[in-house]
Amino acid sequence: MRITTTVLVFLFVAGTLLADFETSLMKTGLEFITRPNDFFIELNTDTENLIPTPGQKKFQVNTSLIWDLLTVGNIQVKYRAYKGDSVIPEITPGFSYWNIVGLSFLPAEDVSASAEGYTPFLTLARPMSDDLKFFGGIKYTMGSIKLNIKDIGDSGSGGTGLDFSNLAQIDSFYQELGIYAGINYLRISGKEVSAIIGYYPGIKKIFSKVQISSTVFDYGLSFFPDSFLLLHGYINIHVNL
């Protein structure tokens, strides 16, 4: 039986997400407690799709399926405003937004919480050949996190050695300028393969992503060298017009 590339990629990403789940969950929790802004900047980065629109398509709507399933509603839109010529590169502005809607399910008498983020971005691209495209751009990542646990109790560390009282109240807003560059290989068994590397100069934070795209789905990995959880797997659903 022939197993398609799409199935293999899906299994690879799913396996990455499920492998050692308990350890990954603990690392994610540690990052949220100790560096909440970094945690949400990474969430912004995971839900962004900075790659130019494929082929001759001008418009794309995208959502990160895994975050949706975790009640983190997210959407991104981008539009190729100019197809480019011999002098001016291809120009694609876009905007992404996420909101942890699951926080609204928490009992209001115990917890008051909200978290959202958004990123306007501008991608410029130049074809290097019929199959290969180089792109780069700039983005501005912003978000706010508010958390007020009205009675966190005296449970202490719960045996973990961590002081969870840090979570009792968080009121934070972040805004970071980011730059990025990447390549997009347009034809490989009917798929698109993209790689991107970026940097937030203000916080000296590096990120990179590798992605394989089919007609409807994107399968990829985000890599954060200074994060508790180095690799983040993701699966996106997109519509091209």
C-alpha positions in Angstrom: 0.0 0.0 0.0 1.4 3.4 -1.0 1.5 5.9 1.9 1.3 9.5 0.6 3.6 12.2 1.6 0.7 14.1 3.3 0.0 11.1 5.6 3.7 10.7 6.5 4.0 14.4 7.4 0.8 14.3 9.4 2.1 11.3 11.4 5.5 13.0 11.9 3.9 16.2 13.3 1.4 14.3 15.4 4.1 12.1 16.8 6.2 15.2 17.7 3.2 16.6 19.5 2.4 13.5 21.4 5.9 12.3 22.3 6.7 12.7 26.0 3.6 14.7 26.4 3.9 15.0 30.2 7.4 16.5 30.0 6.4 18.9 27.2 3.4 20.0 29.3 5.6 20.6 32.3 8.1 22.6 30.3 5.3 24.7 28.7 3.9 25.4 32.2 7.3 26.4 33.5 7.7 28.9 30.7 4.2 30.3 31.3 5.0 30.8 35.0 8.5 32.2 34.7 8.3 34.1 31.3 4.7 34.7 30.4 5.5 37.2 27.6 7.9 34.8 25.9 5.2 32.1 26.1 2.7 34.2 24.3 5.2 35.6 21.8 5.8 32.0 20.8 2.1 31.4 20.6 1.9 34.4 18.2 4.7 33.0 16.1 3.1 29.6 15.9 -0.1 30.9 14.6 1.5 33.3 12.0 2.0 32.3 8.4 4.4 34.8 6.9 5.0 32.9 3.7 3.9 34.6 0.4 0.6 33.4 -1.1 1.1 30.3 -3.2 1.3 30.3 -7.0 -1.0 32.8 -8.6 -3.3 33.0 -5.6 -3.7 36.5 -4.2 -5.6 35.9 -0.9 -5.3 33.4 1.9 -7.2 32.8 5.1 -5.4 30.5 7.6 -6.1 29.0 11.1 -3.9 26.8 13.3 -6.0 23.7 13.9 -4.2 22.4 17.0 -4.5 25.7 18.8 -8.2 25.9 17.8 -8.7 22.5 19.4 -7.1 23.8 22.6 -9.7 26.7 22.6 -7.2 29.2 21.3 -9.2 30.7 18.5 -7.0 32.2 15.8 -7.2 33.5 12.3 -4.8 35.0 9.8 -5.4 36.8 6.5 -2.9 37.9 3.9 -3.3 39.5 0.4 -0.8 39.8 -2.4 -1.2 43.5 -3.1 1.4 43.6 -5.9 2.7 40.7 -8.0 6.1 42.2 -8.5 8.2 43.2 -11.5 11.8 43.5 -12.5 12.3 46.3 -10.1 9.7 46.1 -7.3 9.3 42.8 -5.4 6.1 41.0 -4.7 4.3 42.7 -1.8 2.1 40.8 0.6 0.7 42.5 3.8 -1.1 40.4 6.3 -2.6 40.2 9.8 -2.9 37.4 12.4 -5.0 37.3 15.6 -5.5 34.8 18.4 -7.6 34.7 21.6 -7.7 32.1 24.3 -11.4 31.8 24.3 -11.2 28.9 26.7 -10.5 31.4 29.5 -14.1 32.5 29.3 -15.2 29.0 30.5 -13.5 29.5 33.9 -15.7 30.3 36.9 -15.9 34.0 37.2 -16.1 33.9 41.0 -12.7 32.3 41.2 -10.7 33.6 38.2 -10.7 36.6 35.9 -8.5 36.1 32.8 -8.0 37.1 29.2 -5.2 36.7 26.7 -5.0 37.8 23.1 -2.4 38.7 20.5 -2.1 40.1 17.0 0.6 40.6 14.4 0.5 42.9 11.4 3.2 42.0 8.9 4.6 42.8 5.5 6.3 40.2 3.3 8.4 41.1 0.2 9.3 38.3 -2.2 11.5 37.8 -5.3 11.4 34.7 -7.5 14.9 33.1 -7.9 13.6 30.6 -10.5 10.3 29.0 -11.6 10.4 26.8 -8.5 12.2 28.8 -5.9 11.2 32.1 -4.2 13.1 34.1 -1.7 11.2 36.3 0.8 11.7 38.5 3.8 9.8 41.0 5.8 8.9 42.8 9.0 6.3 42.2 11.6 5.0 43.8 14.8 3.9 41.3 17.4 1.6 42.5 20.2 -0.5 41.0 22.9 -1.9 41.3 26.4 -2.3 38.9 29.2 -4.5 39.4 32.3 -4.9 36.9 35.0 -6.4 37.4 38.5 -6.9 34.3 40.7 -9.0 35.5 43.5 -8.1 32.8 46.0 -5.0 30.8 45.0 -5.0 29.2 48.4 -2.0 28.0 50.4 -1.3 24.8 48.4 2.3 25.9 48.0 4.3 24.2 45.3 2.2 21.1 45.3 5.4 19.1 45.6 7.0 20.5 42.5 9.2 23.0 44.2 7.6 25.8 42.2 6.0 28.9 43.7 2.6 29.1 42.0 1.8 32.3 43.7 3.4 34.0 40.7 0.3 33.1 38.9 -2.1 34.8 41.3 -2.0 38.1 39.3 -0.6 38.8 35.9 -1.2 42.0 33.9 1.2 42.3 31.0 1.4 43.8 27.6 4.1 43.1 25.1 5.1 44.5 21.7 8.1 43.4 19.8 9.4 44.2 16.3 10.5 41.1 14.4 12.4 40.6 11.1 12.4 37.4 9.0 13.7 35.8 5.8 13.0 32.5 4.1 12.8 30.4 1.0 9.8 28.8 -0.6 10.2 25.8 -2.9 7.0 25.7 -5.0 7.1 22.3 -6.6 7.8 19.0 -4.8 5.3 16.2 -5.5 2.6 18.9 -5.7 3.5 20.3 -2.4 5.2 23.5 -1.2 8.2 23.4 1.2 9.1 26.5 3.1 11.8 27.5 5.6 11.9 30.7 7.6 14.2 32.2 10.2 13.4 35.3 12.2 14.7 37.5 15.0 13.2 39.8 17.6 16.0 42.4 18.2 14.4 43.9 21.3 14.5 40.7 23.3 17.3 38.9 21.3 14.9 36.0 20.5 15.4 33.8 17.5 12.7 31.7 15.9 12.6 29.4 12.8 9.9 27.4 11.1 9.8 24.6 8.5 6.6 23.9 6.7 5.1 21.6 4.1 1.9 22.8 2.4 -0.7 20.9 0.5 -3.9 22.3 -1.1 -5.7 22.6 2.2 -3.2 21.8 5.0 0.1 23.1 6.3 2.3 20.8 8.5 5.2 22.3 10.3 7.5 22.8 13.2 8.5 25.9 15.0 11.9 26.0 16.7 12.8 28.4 19.5 16.5 27.9 20.7 16.0 29.7 24.1 12.6 28.2 24.9 11.8 25.5 27.5 10.0 23.6 24.7 12.3 23.8 21.7 10.0 22.4 19.1 6.4 23.3 18.5 4.4 21.2 16.0 1.5 22.7 14.2 -1.2 21.8 11.6 -2.9 24.7 9.7 -6.0 24.8 7.5 -6.0 27.4 4.8 -8.2 28.6 2.0 -6.6 30.2 -1.1 -8.5 32.5 -3.4 
